[in-house]
Amino acid sequence: MSEKRKYKKRYCKYCEAKVDYIDYKDVASLKYSLSERYKIMPRRLTGNCKRHQDMVTIAIKQARAAALVPYTVSRKVVAGAPFEEIR
């Protein structure tokens, strides 16, 4: 028998906003898909659909290549609020 879900179902915020393309230069929208150590968060945590998660992943990788988002942070120094300096 299946157990009841203990959390509410997450919906894709990009589908609700009817977004067709996720721009890599818009770092403010990408920050919701990155952890505090700048890792890409999985779909089960963000609630993105497969199509938009793929677009987010590509946009984050392009932003990393353009040096808008760092690849990693030091293990000793984890940023408390990583996007404070981007404003």
C-alpha positions in Angstrom: 0.0 0.0 0.0 1.2 3.5 -0.7 1.8 5.9 2.1 0.3 9.4 2.1 2.6 12.2 1.1 3.8 14.2 4.1 4.5 17.3 2.1 2.6 19.2 -0.4 3.3 18.7 -4.1 5.7 21.3 -5.5 4.8 22.9 -8.8 7.1 24.3 -11.5 7.3 28.0 -11.0 8.5 28.4 -14.6 5.4 26.6 -16.0 3.1 28.8 -13.9 4.8 31.9 -15.2 4.8 30.5 -18.8 8.5 31.0 -19.3 9.9 29.8 -22.7 13.6 30.6 -22.1 15.7 31.0 -19.0 18.5 33.5 -19.6 21.9 32.8 -18.0 22.5 36.5 -17.4 19.6 36.7 -15.0 21.5 35.5 -11.9 18.7 36.6 -9.6 16.3 33.9 -11.0 19.0 31.3 -11.1 19.8 31.6 -7.4 16.7 29.6 -6.4 18.1 26.6 -8.2 21.5 26.8 -6.5 22.5 25.7 -3.0 24.6 27.7 -0.6 27.7 25.9 -2.0 26.6 26.8 -5.6 25.5 23.3 -6.5 22.6 22.8 -8.8 19.6 21.6 -6.7 17.6 18.6 -7.9 14.1 18.6 -9.3 12.6 17.0 -6.2 13.7 20.0 -4.1 13.0 22.8 -6.5 9.8 21.4 -8.0 10.8 22.2 -11.6 9.5 20.1 -14.4 12.0 18.1 -16.6 12.0 20.7 -19.4 12.6 23.7 -17.2 15.1 21.9 -15.0 17.2 21.1 -18.2 17.0 24.8 -19.2 18.0 25.9 -15.7 21.0 23.5 -15.7 22.2 24.8 -19.1 21.7 28.4 -18.0 23.7 27.8 -14.8 26.5 26.1 -16.7 26.6 29.0 -19.1 26.7 31.5 -16.2 29.6 29.6 -14.7 31.5 29.7 -17.9 30.9 33.5 -18.2 32.1 33.9 -14.5 28.7 35.2 -13.3 28.3 32.3 -10.8 31.3 30.5 -9.3 31.9 26.8 -9.9 32.5 26.0 -6.2 33.3 27.5 -2.9 35.9 26.5 -0.4 35.0 23.7 2.0 36.2 25.8 4.9 34.4 29.0 3.9 30.7 28.4 3.0 28.9 31.5 2.0 26.1 32.4 4.4 24.2 34.5 1.9 26.0 33.8 -1.5 24.0 36.3 -3.6 24.5 39.4 -1.4 27.3 40.8 -3.5 25.4 40.4 -6.8 22.9 43.1 -6.2 
